[in-house]
């Protein structure tokens, strides 16, 4: 008599609700198109037998004598592949055992694992922060689910708290607003995925940038001490990512710190700038036109009225007047101040009568233009008869020796670099040179010197001739004592670690390749050298590989920048094959 084992399941739980927002989904048995039977692992099982394959055939419920405690119902303990077996297969024609002996196996597959759904945003540019996602412009959301066992039955989604519907294709979001997307998947036996939620902000608005000047400014004229500050706001979006700018016809740069006018040449300039937010919305280019004025006013002093020379001295009457005439190249005169015979400084606005002055006359005066460029104090006194009038100061220059790197108008030096100041005077001759660095006290220059503190420094130098005519020079340098940063990357992840002589080493196969790179914050990378296991140093030109044997490898790396500053790095690892 033909006997067929028929497997049936009685569902004790008709539905299970995961989260208030999701639909009810029944746990069930699923028969795949190929005939495989998948059973939700949480369901109870009952086994029945029939003597006919007909669905309406009479069946008998199987009872277990030895394990009745664990049957009717029974549960599958193994995820995935499970079997029901009967020993000694019988030939269906001869009704005799088949040799060699073998079991009859009925396969079923238990499934308790929920699917996994992922969301993708197509080609849209996205940025995530604080659990919120920002997208540039409209976006087409695509949901895809995977299941390791019975397969996906459906994906369900809800937009902005609407009722859940079956997902049939990409979701198009176009209006500039915040969306709440909830979604989950159900497999063919009723396992329900945990609920996912994505908060998506459609951002189509450009940032708005502006330019501010910190320091001296008059109309569109700024001094060499001023700073140009770029600011930007992104009112409705995630925020500004970067501000970009270029000066005149220079290269475009990313704005990081205020732009110092001290590094700009005197004259007209244009800054073009714009900002981009974190999802790529970019504003139109802004333009700021300005003039950098680094030249202080010029003061000419003269005595107006009758004068008389005797004994090599010039005498003027009390009716004489001191007249100060000023000239300025661009911003215009703001104020002129003067002092007679070391007295209190007074603001000058018209010629001054000298009725209160007796004896030797000494005049000190300075002028400010509208961006606060200030003349050096000009002093005049009684004149004596001399055969030559010297009105010009010495010609002053500075020089560098040792490591130096110049990029555009910026000079980079190392702490070992030397600075020398020279001056020549073709008339009365050079008397002395004075200098100071930043706010340090003024010193007389005798021998070359170094600036060792890292960072930006201003060097001021003044040369005097033998009649105290002076010429001043100011230059900026940046001291860089930091070598490049070294980065090392292996072509594959380590297979594990190995402790060797109290060192924990990453373990790699022999075909691994080590790639080296380096960056320098100031002057730029110049050269990289390396040695393997203390062999002769080589110049790095590409990936390091082809390790010949199993064992420990120590690679010592040395990187130099364009000033000769060095950085060292040691990498140790173990080759296992």
Secondary structure, 3 states (H helix, E strand, C coil): CCCEEEEEECCCCCCECCCCCCCCECCCEEECCCCCEEEECCCCEEEEEECCCCCCCCEEECCCCCCHHHCCCECCCCCEEEEEEECCCECCCCCCECCCCCCEEEEEEEECCCCEEEEECCCCCEEEECCEEEEECCEEEEEEEECCCCCEEEEEEEECCCCCEECCCCEEECCCCEEEEEEEEEECCCCECCCEEEEEEEECCCCEEEEEEECCEECCEEECCCEEEEEEECCCCCCEEEEEEEECCCCCEECCCCEEHHHCCCEEEEEEEEEEECCCCECCCEEEEEEEECCCCEEEEEEECCEEEECCEEEECCCCEEEEEEECCCCCEEEEEEEECCCCCEECCCCEECCCCCCCCCEEEEEEECCCCECCCEEECCCCCCCCCCCCCCEEEEEEECCEEEECCEEEECCCCEEEEEEECCCCCEEEEEEEECCCCCEECCCCECCCCCEEEEEEEEEEECCCCEEEEEEEEEECCCCCEEEEEECCCCCEEEEECCEEEEEECCCCCEEEEEECCCCCEEEEEEEECCCCCEECCCCECCCCCCEEEEEEEEEEECCCCEEEEEEEEEECC
